[in-house]
Amino acid sequence: MQKVDLDSMSIDDLANLRDQASEKLADKIAARQRELAAEMEKLAALGKTAKVSAPKKDMREIKEALKPQEASKPQEASKPQEAPKPQAPKADKAA
């Protein structure tokens, strides 16, 4: 895989890369879901039941979940920093 220097990329290039990665991830998720559904059908045909851990989502919901968060959302407040504790001055020993 080709290495990409993210620091040297423009904002537009980074946004395009993010969009491409999100689309590829959504495609892979959908393909995996199809594989798992086929496996579940095979198990059902054999009379075995399979647990479904989460409800199925359609691709529209998956793509919505992969979209970047809006910048208008407030950011979490960080913990206030504590001031350093004062230390007693050290006595100079002049000889």
NUKOL-955240 format. One record per residue: residue number from 0; x, y, z of N, C-alpha, C in turn. Coordinates in Angstrom, 2 decimals, padded with zeros to 5 digits. Layout:
nr, n.xx, n.yy, n.zz, ca.xx, ca.yy, ca.zz, c.xx, c.yy, c.zz
NUM, X, Y, Z, X, Y, Z, X, Y, Z $
...
# end
This chain:
nr, n.xx, n.yy, n.zz, ca.xx, ca.yy, ca.zz, c.xx, c.yy, c.zz
0, 000.84, -001.18, 000.00, 000.00, 000.00, 000.00, 000.88, 001.24, 000.00 $
1, 000.48, 002.20, -000.75, 001.25, 003.43, -000.89, 001.09, 004.30, 000.36 $
2, 002.22, 004.84, 000.85, 002.16, 005.73, 002.01, 001.75, 007.11, 001.54 $
3, 000.94, 007.77, 002.35, 000.44, 009.10, 002.03, 000.92, 010.05, 003.12 $
4, 001.51, 011.17, 002.71, 001.95, 012.18, 003.67, 000.78, 013.11, 003.94 $
5, 000.04, 012.82, 005.00, -001.16, 013.58, 005.31, -000.85, 015.04, 005.63 $
6, 000.30, 015.29, 006.23, 000.66, 016.66, 006.61, 000.83, 017.57, 005.39 $
7, 001.23, 016.99, 004.28, 001.47, 017.82, 003.09, 000.23, 017.96, 002.20 $
8, -000.86, 017.28, 002.55, -002.07, 017.32, 001.72, -002.90, 018.56, 002.04 $
9, -003.58, 019.07, 001.02, -004.47, 020.22, 001.21, -005.75, 019.75, 001.91 $
10, -006.51, 020.70, 002.40, -007.76, 020.38, 003.08, -008.71, 019.67, 002.12 $
11, -008.78, 020.15, 000.88, -009.66, 019.50, -000.10, -009.24, 018.07, -000.37 $
12, -007.92, 017.84, -000.50, -007.43, 016.49, -000.74, -007.73, 015.58, 000.45 $
13, -007.56, 016.10, 001.66, -007.87, 015.31, 002.86, -009.36, 014.98, 002.93 $
14, -010.20, 015.95, 002.59, -011.65, 015.72, 002.60, -012.03, 014.66, 001.57 $
15, -011.42, 014.72, 000.39, -011.68, 013.71, -000.64, -011.23, 012.33, -000.19 $
16, -010.07, 012.27, 000.46, -009.56, 011.00, 000.96, -010.51, 010.43, 002.01 $
17, -011.00, 011.28, 002.90, -011.95, 010.85, 003.92, -013.22, 010.30, 003.27 $
18, -013.72, 011.00, 002.26, -014.94, 010.56, 001.58, -014.73, 009.22, 000.89 $
19, -013.57, 009.06, 000.24, -013.28, 007.80, -000.44, -013.17, 006.65, 000.57 $
20, -012.51, 006.93, 001.69, -012.35, 005.90, 002.72, -013.71, 005.52, 003.31 $
21, -014.56, 006.50, 003.55, -015.89, 006.23, 004.11, -016.72, 005.40, 003.14 $
22, -016.64, 005.73, 001.86, -017.39, 004.99, 000.85, -016.89, 003.55, 000.75 $
23, -015.58, 003.37, 000.76, -015.01, 002.03, 000.68, -015.39, 001.21, 001.91 $
24, -015.36, 001.84, 003.08, -015.73, 001.16, 004.31, -017.21, 000.74, 004.27 $
25, -018.07, 001.61, 003.79, -019.50, 001.29, 003.68, -019.70, 000.11, 002.72 $
26, -018.95, 000.09, 001.62, -019.05, -001.02, 000.66, -018.63, -002.33, 001.30 $
27, -017.53, -002.30, 002.06, -017.03, -003.51, 002.70, -017.99, -004.00, 003.78 $
28, -018.59, -003.07, 004.51, -019.57, -003.44, 005.54, -020.77, -004.11, 004.89 $
29, -021.25, -003.54, 003.79, -022.41, -004.12, 003.10, -022.08, -005.51, 002.57 $
30, -020.89, -005.68, 002.02, -020.49, -006.99, 001.49, -020.43, -008.02, 002.62 $
31, -019.88, -007.61, 003.75, -019.78, -008.52, 004.90, -021.16, -008.89, 005.42 $
32, -022.07, -007.92, 005.44, -023.43, -008.20, 005.89, -024.10, -009.21, 004.96 $
33, -023.86, -009.08, 003.66, -024.43, -010.04, 002.71, -023.86, -011.44, 002.97 $
34, -022.55, -011.52, 003.23, -021.92, -012.81, 003.52, -022.53, -013.44, 004.77 $
35, -022.70, -012.63, 005.81, -023.26, -013.15, 007.05, -024.72, -013.57, 006.87 $
36, -025.47, -012.82, 006.09, -026.87, -013.18, 005.83, -026.94, -014.52, 005.09 $
37, -026.03, -014.73, 004.15, -025.99, -016.00, 003.42, -025.66, -017.15, 004.36 $
38, -024.73, -016.93, 005.28, -024.37, -017.96, 006.26, -025.56, -018.28, 007.16 $
39, -026.29, -017.24, 007.56, -027.47, -017.45, 008.41, -028.54, -018.25, 007.67 $
40, -028.70, -017.99, 006.37, -029.66, -018.75, 005.57, -029.25, -020.22, 005.49 $
41, -027.94, -020.48, 005.34, -027.46, -021.87, 005.30, -027.75, -022.56, 006.62 $
42, -027.50, -021.87, 007.73, -027.77, -022.45, 009.04, -029.27, -022.71, 009.22 $
43, -030.09, -021.78, 008.76, -031.54, -021.95, 008.88, -032.00, -023.15, 008.06 $
44, -031.38, -023.37, 006.91, -031.75, -024.50, 006.07, -031.41, -025.82, 006.75 $
45, -030.40, -025.81, 007.61, -030.00, -027.02, 008.33, -030.81, -027.20, 009.61 $
46, -031.69, -026.25, 009.90, -032.51, -026.36, 011.09, -031.88, -025.76, 012.33 $
47, -030.78, -025.08, 012.16, -030.11, -024.44, 013.30, -030.50, -022.97, 013.30 $
48, -030.61, -022.43, 014.50, -030.95, -021.01, 014.60, -029.69, -020.22, 014.88 $
49, -029.70, -019.01, 014.44, -028.57, -018.11, 014.67, -029.08, -016.89, 015.42 $
50, -028.28, -016.42, 016.35, -028.64, -015.22, 017.09, -028.32, -014.00, 016.24 $
51, -029.20, -013.04, 016.28, -028.95, -011.76, 015.63, -028.66, -010.78, 016.74 $
52, -027.44, -010.26, 016.77, -027.05, -009.41, 017.89, -027.53, -007.97, 017.76 $
53, -027.75, -007.51, 016.56, -028.20, -006.13, 016.37, -029.18, -006.10, 015.21 $
54, -030.11, -005.17, 015.24, -031.05, -005.08, 014.12, -030.33, -004.69, 012.85 $
55, -030.86, -005.15, 011.71, -030.25, -004.81, 010.43, -030.49, -003.35, 010.12 $
56, -029.48, -002.72, 009.54, -029.61, -001.33, 009.10, -029.48, -001.32, 007.60 $
57, -030.22, -000.45, 006.96, -030.04, -000.37, 005.52, -028.84, 000.54, 005.21 $
58, -028.40, 000.51, 003.98, -027.17, 001.22, 003.60, -027.27, 002.72, 003.85 $
59, -028.46, 003.28, 003.75, -028.61, 004.72, 003.98, -028.19, 005.07, 005.41 $
60, -028.63, 004.25, 006.38, -028.28, 004.50, 007.78, -026.78, 004.32, 008.02 $
61, -026.20, 003.33, 007.37, -024.77, 003.09, 007.54, -023.97, 004.27, 006.99 $
62, -024.35, 004.74, 005.80, -023.63, 005.86, 005.21, -023.80, 007.12, 006.05 $
63, -024.98, 007.32, 006.64, -025.20, 008.47, 007.52, -024.27, 008.39, 008.73 $
64, -024.12, 007.19, 009.26, -023.27, 007.01, 010.44, -021.81, 007.27, 010.11 $
65, -021.42, 007.01, 008.87, -020.03, 007.20, 008.48, -019.71, 008.63, 008.09 $
66, -020.73, 009.47, 007.92, -020.47, 010.86, 007.55, -019.76, 011.57, 008.70 $
67, -018.87, 012.53, 008.38, -018.16, 013.24, 009.44, -019.12, 014.06, 010.29 $
68, -018.75, 014.24, 011.54, -019.56, 015.03, 012.46, -019.54, 016.48, 012.02 $
69, -020.64, 017.20, 012.26, -020.71, 018.61, 011.90, -019.86, 019.42, 012.86 $
70, -019.22, 020.46, 012.32, -018.35, 021.30, 013.12, -019.14, 022.19, 014.07 $
71, -020.45, 022.32, 013.87, -021.24, 023.21, 014.70, -021.53, 022.62, 016.08 $
72, -021.26, 021.35, 016.27, -021.50, 020.74, 017.58, -020.47, 021.26, 018.58 $
73, -020.91, 021.55, 019.81, -019.95, 022.04, 020.80, -018.96, 020.95, 021.17 $
74, -017.74, 021.36, 021.37, -016.71, 020.41, 021.75, -016.76, 020.19, 023.25 $
75, -016.30, 019.03, 023.66, -016.30, 018.71, 025.07, -015.35, 019.65, 025.81 $
76, -015.78, 020.07, 026.98, -014.94, 020.94, 027.79, -013.82, 020.11, 028.40 $
77, -012.62, 020.61, 028.31, -011.51, 019.89, 028.90, -011.42, 020.24, 030.38 $
78, -010.72, 019.41, 031.11, -010.56, 019.65, 032.54, -009.75, 020.92, 032.76 $
79, -010.14, 021.72, 033.75, -009.33, 022.91, 034.02, -007.95, 022.49, 034.53 $
80, -006.95, 023.19, 034.07, -005.60, 022.85, 034.49, -005.33, 023.44, 035.86 $
81, -004.65, 022.66, 036.67, -004.31, 023.12, 038.01, -002.99, 023.87, 037.96 $
82, -002.91, 024.90, 038.78, -001.67, 025.66, 038.87, -000.65, 024.82, 039.63 $
83, 000.63, 024.95, 039.29, 001.65, 024.19, 040.01, 001.70, 024.62, 041.47 $
84, 001.98, 023.67, 042.34, 002.04, 023.97, 043.77, 003.32, 024.75, 044.06 $
85, 003.21, 025.79, 044.90, 004.41, 026.57, 045.22, 005.37, 025.74, 046.07 $
86, 006.65, 025.99, 045.85, 007.67, 025.29, 046.61, 008.40, 026.29, 047.48 $
87, 008.84, 025.81, 048.62, 009.58, 026.68, 049.54, 010.92, 027.04, 048.89 $
88, 011.34, 028.31, 049.04, 012.63, 028.70, 048.46, 013.77, 027.93, 049.12 $
89, 014.76, 027.58, 048.31, 015.91, 026.85, 048.83, 016.92, 027.85, 049.37 $
90, 017.48, 027.52, 050.50, 018.46, 028.41, 051.13, 019.80, 028.24, 050.43 $
91, 020.42, 029.39, 050.08, 021.74, 029.36, 049.45, 022.79, 029.14, 050.54 $
92, 023.70, 028.24, 050.29, 024.78, 027.99, 051.24, 026.05, 028.62, 050.68 $
93, 026.41, 029.77, 051.20, 027.63, 030.44, 050.75, 028.76, 030.02, 051.68 $
94, 029.86, 029.62, 051.11, 030.96, 029.16, 051.95, 032.03, 030.20, 052.02 $
# end
